Structure formats: C-alpha cells, structure tokens
C-alpha cells in the first residue's frame, strides 16, 4: 500500500486531522506538536484521541508523524535555549503516548560556532536524557540541507549522533528530499548511489519516513527552500522515483510543500500517484 499524506494543522485535534486527510485521499499525515515557533502545547483531550483511533482505523491511517517545533536546538550554546529544547522534547515524547507506536520527527540542531563535534555530542546527550525505555514512539532525526551551522547535513553526522544514543533502537531517520538535494546528494541522477551511501553509513533499516518536497535550488545549494512538486529542480518524476524505489516504496511519505489550500495537497497526491504507477 502506498502511504502518503501531508502536513496538517493540529488546532482542531486528532479526529479533525483524520477527517481532513481522508478528504484529500491521504492515508497518513504530519502535524506540529505545538506552535512551530515553540510554546506550551494544548492539553490532549482523551475523547479526541479515542475518536481519532476510530476514524483512523476507518480511513486506513496506521501511521502518523508528529513534528517538533523548529525552534528546538538541543545543540545550543545558551543554557536557556538548550533547557527549553530538553523540556519540550521530554514533554512531547510523553504526550505521544496518547497515540502510541507512532513517529516523532525533529531537526537535530545547530552548533552555533561551537563546532560540529560539540553539537553532535550535545544532541545525543539531550536525546539520552529524554528518551525512556517505556516510550513506544520512534524518534526520527531529519536529514538537513547543511545551511549555516546545522547538524545533520551529511549522513555521517546523523550516524555519529545515533552511535552515541543509549536507546538507539528507538531512533530512526526521516529523509527530506529537498534537504538532501540541497545538501549535495543527487537523488535525481543517482538515487541508487545515494541510498547505497545511506545504507553503508546509517543503515536503511533506520529510515522510517520521507518528506517529499521539491526544491527551489540547484543541487548542493545548502539553502533549504521547499517548492511545490514539479515546480523545482527535483521535479515530479524525481519525486515519483523516490516513492517507487524498492527500498523506499513501503515507507510513509509526507508532503511539506508550500500550499495555503489543503485541496492543493490532494492534487499533488494524485499527480504523484499517477507518476509513480508508471514506474512500478
């Protein structure tokens, strides 16, 4: 089964997101755990979580992906910034148990001129502090474009973080097509080669989700600017090839393309499905 969806607003709760996903032909979705700039999360309504479980079953939704706020930086030099990241990560992972056995995605962080080695150690230390044996959630580190002092712009950096995490069986990777393209990985001309490098460095078994986004930039630009599918340098065929690849096609795929109207995500899903069918 092809599992594909998009990022949805969580302001009206889980059950509403299930309905919204089904309305555009999606069978999964991504959402922010709280305001993407940070702040306190709304209390989870047990009745809403129960209603979601019922609606998800009816809509064929088995996997959802929660996304941490963009402002989190567990690699930060400032103690208050790092403390906020630790507090939010711990709270989010506990809250995820309202929808057990799901996925939680985070940007690894930025070393802010401390050096990559320091940043990598701080990120792994933070995850070791917040990840508990009783958590059923899989924490995903997202591949980044490598702009500024971002950690995670290379597979090697992500592998180093994971190697220092004690409960590493609870940690995986979310690959973002725009980010890896902007980071210098040629997923259009050499997808097999990119996946072979990923497998040798991290292991394909760690890959649990994929963000499918086109890019406004040429490969290796290190800028991270998402584009609608078919409107950028990766192209519809490039994105469809990712979704059809034997090593990837059974993973959940999530659109983060720049749209205001949810119906436009439905149109993208239909276009990707059609292009993918011709490649299988």
N, C-alpha and C positions, 0 to 999 in steps of 0.2 A: 504494500500500500504506500502511495506517495503521501507523505505527511508534510503539509505546507500551510503556512499562515502568515500573519503579520503582527506588527506591534499595535496594541490596542490600549485605550485609556482604561485605567482601573478605577476611575472616580465613582462609577456606579456599582462596583462589586464584581465578584467572580461570575455569578449567574448571568449578568448582563454581558460580560465578555464572551461567554459561551454562545449566547444568542447572536451576538454581533459576528463572531467568527463563522457560525453556521450560515448567516445571511449572505456572506460573500463566497461561499464554497470552500472555506478553510476548515481544517480539522486539527488545528493547533493554534496557539497564539503566544505572544510575548507581552509582558507588561512591566511597568516600573513598580517596585515595592513601595515607593513613596515618591514625593516630588523629585524629579531628576536632579534638581539642584540641592537636594538634601532636605532635612527637616523631619518632624515627627510623623510617623505613619498612622493612618487611621486604624482604629481598633477593628479587628476582624470579627464579623458577625457570624456566629456559628450556623445560624439558619441559612445565611447566604452561601457558606461553604458547603452545607448539605445540599442545597438546591443546585449548586454548581455540579456536585458529584453526579446528581441525577441527570442534569442537562448534558453534561459532558459524555456520559455513557450513551445517551440517545443520539448525540451528534458525532459519535465516533472519535471523541477527543480523549486520547490517553496520555498525551504529553503536553505540558505547558512549561514555558521558560520565564522565570522572574529575572528582572534586570536590576542590579544595584544602581544607586544614583551615580551620576557622572562625577560628582564632587568628591567621592571617596578616594583617598590617597594613603593607603597603609605604608607607603614608602616615604612619606613626607618627613621633612627635617623639623618642622614645627611640631612640638608635642601636642598642642591642642588640635591640630589637623589630624594627626595620627590617632589621637584618642577618639575623635569623632568617627573615624573610619572603623576602629575596633568596636565601638559601641553600636554603630549601625549594622555592621556585619553580624555581630552576635545576635542582635535583635531580629534581623531579617531571617537568619537561619532558624531561629526558634519559631518565628511566625510561619515559616514554610511548612511546619508540621501540620498546619491546618489543611494543607493539600499534600499529603506525604508522597514520597518517592518521585519527586519532580526535580527540575533543574533550576539552578540559580547561577546567573552569569555576572561576572564583574570584570571591569578593566583593571589590570594588575596594579597600575600606579605609575608615578613619575619620580625619578630620583632627585630632581631639582638640584642638579650640580653636585650632589654628594658622590656620584659615580654609580655605574650600573651594579657593581658588586654589592655595594651598600644597600641599594634599592632592592635588589633581589633577596638579600637576607632579611630585610625588614618586612617584605611582603610575605615570605614564607613564615617568619616568626608570627606575624599577625594571624595568618590562617591557622597556625598551630594553636594559637590562643582561643580562637572562636569555634573551631570545628570540634564537635563532640562525637564520641562513639555512638551515641543514641540517635544522632541525626540520620534521617532517611534520605535527605536531599543530596544530590551530587552538585558540588560547587565547580563551576566552569571558569577557567581563565580565558579571556578573549584574546585572539591574535590582534595585534595593534599595527598601525601604519609606521610607527617609529618616528613620529614628529617630536621635535623638542627633546625632552629627556624621558620620554615614555619608555617603560619597560614592557617587553613583550612584542617588540617589532621584529624579532627573529625567533625561530623555533628553538634555537639554543638557549635563549634567555628563559623561555617558558619551561624548558626541560630542567634548567637549573633550579627554578622555583619548586617544581614538583618533587625533585630529588631530595629536597630538604623538609618536605611536609610529612609529618608522622602518620597521619591517617590518609595516605595518598590514594588508597582505594576509593575514597570519596571525592576525588578530584579528577576533572577532565578538562577538555578544551572545547571552546566554541570558535570555529574558524569563520572569520568575516571576509567575504570575497573582496570587498573594496579595500579593506585594510591590508590583506596580504598582497594584493596587486600594487597598492601604493607603497608597500614595504619592499617591493622588488621581486616578488615571486610570480613567475609567468604562468598563471593559471589558464591563459588562453592558448598560448603556443606550446606549453609543456606541462599540462596538468598531471600527467603520469609522473614526470620527473619531480614536480613539487610534492606530490603525495608520497613518493618514494623517500624523499628527503625528510618529510614529516615522520614517516614510519621509522626511519633509521634514527631520528633524533628524539622523538617523543613516544612514538608507537601509535598506530592507527586505532588501537583499542581505546585510547584516551579520547578520541574525537567523538563527541556526543551530540553536537548541534552545529548548524551552519547558518550564519546570517548571509542572505543573498542580496547583495547591493551592487549596482553598477557604480562606476567611479567617474568623476568629472576630470580626473587627472591621468596622464600617461603613467605607465608602469614605473615604479621606483621614485615617485614624486615625494613620498613621505608627507602627504598633506591631509589625508582622511577627509574627503569631501564626497559624500554619497550622491548618487544620481539615480533617476528612475531607470528601471530595467529597459535596456535598448537605447538609452539616451547618452551613454557614456562610452568609455574606452574598452570596457569588457564586452558589452553587447549582449543581446538576447541569446544568441547562440552560445556564447561563452558561459553565461549563467545556466542555460539549459544543460550544457555539457557537464557542469558540476553536479547538477541534480540527477543526471543519468549515469554518472560514473559508477561502476560496480562496487567500488569501495565506499561510496557515499550515499547511494540512492535510497538506502533504508533509514537514513538519519532524518530527524526533523529539520525543516528549513523555515527560516523566519525572514520576512521582508522588513527592512528598515528604510525604505525609500521615501523621498520627500513628497508626501501627499497630504492634502488637507481633508479630502473626502474619502471615507472608507470604501466607497464603491470603486475607486481607482485601484485599490489593492485587489479587489475582486477581478478587475480587468487584467492586472498583471499576473495573477494566479492562473487565469485562463490561458494567457499567452505563453506562460512558462510550461504549463501542462501540454499544450499543443506542440511546442518546440521539442519538449522532452520526449514525447511519444515517438517522434520520428527518429530518435537516437537509440531507443531501446530495442 
